[in-house]
Amino acid sequence: MSSEWKQRCAEEWGLQSAPFPDSVDWKFVYEAQPFNRNLLKNPSPYAVSHDSASGEGESSSGPPRRPLCIPGFIEGDFSDWTTSTENIASDTSKIPKGAIVCATSKYSWHTLEQLVDLKAEGLWEALLDEFRPEILIQDWYEENGQCVNLPAPGPAAGRGQNECDR
């Protein structure tokens, strides 16, 4: 039975020079379909994708995602991701002593990490060690400028209101 699954894998994926040891669970490998697919879980946490030009990604399962909004924090569906944010200090070295500073720019560096267990995704040790297939992992991010400061409506408009707060 295992040889039947092994043969299916060899025929469908065309890995002629790849090792196909008998010790591998070929049914699991075949059902995992480890080739020609994205190995990331939730590769589009910002709700954008290669196919969406509007800034709203399409999800094949689960609830629809909200559009990207970064008014001082980042929104999105970050399940399956480890996230961290590092605030970057503003350069105040060129501000003269005694000057009154009303506002400074605030920047931060947001990182996303995801561990991909290649064996759990259907690849086998001998393939990785001996054949060394090309592995492409791709996420998708688009800075769409969706959150901008706009004047607040009405005669008392003093400061801008963030579009995402409406």
N, C-alpha and C positions, 0 to 999 in steps of 0.2 A: 504493500500500500504506500509506504514512504517513497519507494522508487517511482511510483506514478506521479506523486506531487513533485518530486525532484525533476522528473522529465518535463513536466509542465513548466516549471520555473526556467529550466535551461532553454526550452523552445521559445517561450514567450518573451524572455528578456534578452536573448541573443548574447549571452556572456560566454562566448566560446572558450576563452582561455582562463576563465575564472574557476577557482576550486569549488567543487560541490561535494563536501564530505558527507558520509552516510550518517554521521552523528547529529546532524541538524534536523530539527522538526520542520520538514519541508511544507507540510500543510499550513502551519503557522506562518511561515515565510510567504507562501503564495497568497494567503488571505490578507496578510499585512500590506501587500503590494508596495514594497519599499522604494520602487523606482518611479521616476517621472511624476513625482508629487512633492508638494512642499512639506517638509518635516516639522515645521513650526506649528504649534497649536495656536490658533488665533493670530495669524500673521499680520492682521490689520487692526491693532487695538485703537487706532485713532479714527476708525470707521471710514477709511478711504481704501481704495484698492486700484489695481491697474485698470480695471474696467469702469470705474466710476469717475466721471469728470466733474460731477457736482460737489464732491467733497463728502458725499454720504455713501458709505460702502453698503454692499448687499451681503447679508449673512444668510447662509443656507439653512441654519438651524438656530433656534433660540430667539429671544426678543430682538426687535430692531435696535440698532445702536444709535446713540445720539451723536450729532455732529461734533467735530472738534471745537473746543473753546478753551482758550488759555488766557483768562483775565487775572493772572497771578497764580493759577494752579492749572493742572491739566486734567481734562475730563476724557473719558473713554472707557472701553471695556478691557481692563488689563488682567483679566483672569489668565492664568498660565504664565504670567510674566512676573519677574521680580523687579521692582522699580525702586529708584532712588533719585533724590533731587539734591543737588549741591548748590547753595547760593554763592554767587560770585560777587566779591566785594567791589564796589564802585571805586574808580580811581579819583580820589579827591586831592591828589598832590598838586594840581594846578589851580586850586581854589585859594585865592588870597586870604591871608589871616584876617579875621574880623569880618569877613564877608558873611552875609546872611544867606543861607541856602534854603530855598523854598522846596526844592524837589531835586532828586537825583534819579538817574536810571537804575533800574533793578534788573539784574540778569541772573539766570540760573541755568544749570546744566542738568538735564533730565536723562537718566540712563534706563534702559530696559535690558534685562537678561533673561534668557530661557535656556535651560539645560535640555539637550536632546539626547536621549538614550538610543543610540543607533541600533543596538541589539533588540531593544523593545519595539523598534520601528520595523523590524524584519530583516535587518542586515546581519550577517554571520561573521564570526571572528576571522576565519580563513579568507573571506572576501576582503575584509578591511585590512588585514595584515599582509596578504600576498598580492592581491589584485589591485588594491588601492583605487577604488572607483572615485570619480570626480563627484563631490558632494556640493551642491549649491543650496544654500539656505538663504531665503530672501524675505525681508519684511518690507513694508510699504509705508512711507510717511510722506505727507504732502503739507507744506505750509500754505494754507489757503487764504490767509488774511481775513478770516471770518470775523474775528473779534477786533473791532476798531473803535476808537473813541469818537463819538458823534456828539454834537451839541444837544443838550437836553431840550425838549420842547417847552414852549411857553416863554413869557417875558422875563422870568427870573433865571434864564439860562446861565449861569456863571461857568461852572465846570462841565466838562464833557461827561456823558453817560456811556458806559460800556454797552455795546450792542447785545452782549450776552446776558446782561442783567435785565433785559426787557422781558 
